[in-house]
């Protein structure tokens, strides 16, 4: 069975809370969506004035989500519910050790007329010191031909 890449519009919202301060970011991009068996892959490229072009690939399976980013900075973050994961975040200003603790994860695949949605609630500890709560929501909408 050949995997079909569907052109999609992506909106990724992130809320990062540190103590009583919450920072919100929204990223919108065009990308591709493909599903094969129990695996879903979303690809897109984001442009940033600070670091240039960053390619993002999000791989979603029943019990795990991984986000791989490369270009302006490099990072692979893995989310497994109730299991801490570690990775290294490399950007132009140096390298940071990240520990991710995933609290909740839900995914609804793309269906005719309704978008795919991924929601992840997690805590990230940078360099074993700074902990911040994160809420990530990814919404994937099929490009309309009208």
HELIX and SHEET records of a PDB file:
SHEET    1   A11 UNK A   6  UNK A  18  0                                        
SHEET    2   A11 UNK A  21  UNK A  36 -1                                        
SHEET    3   A11 UNK A  39  UNK A  48 -1                                        
SHEET    4   A11 UNK A  52  UNK A  60 -1                                        
SHEET    5   A11 UNK A  65  UNK A  71 -1                                        
SHEET    6   A11 UNK A  74  UNK A  79 -1                                        
SHEET    7   A11 UNK A  85  UNK A  91 -1                                        
SHEET    8   A11 UNK A  94  UNK A 108 -1                                        
SHEET    9   A11 UNK A 116  UNK A 126 -1                                        
SHEET   10   A11 UNK A 130  UNK A 142 -1                                        
SHEET   11   A11 UNK A   6  UNK A  18 -1                                        
END                                                                             
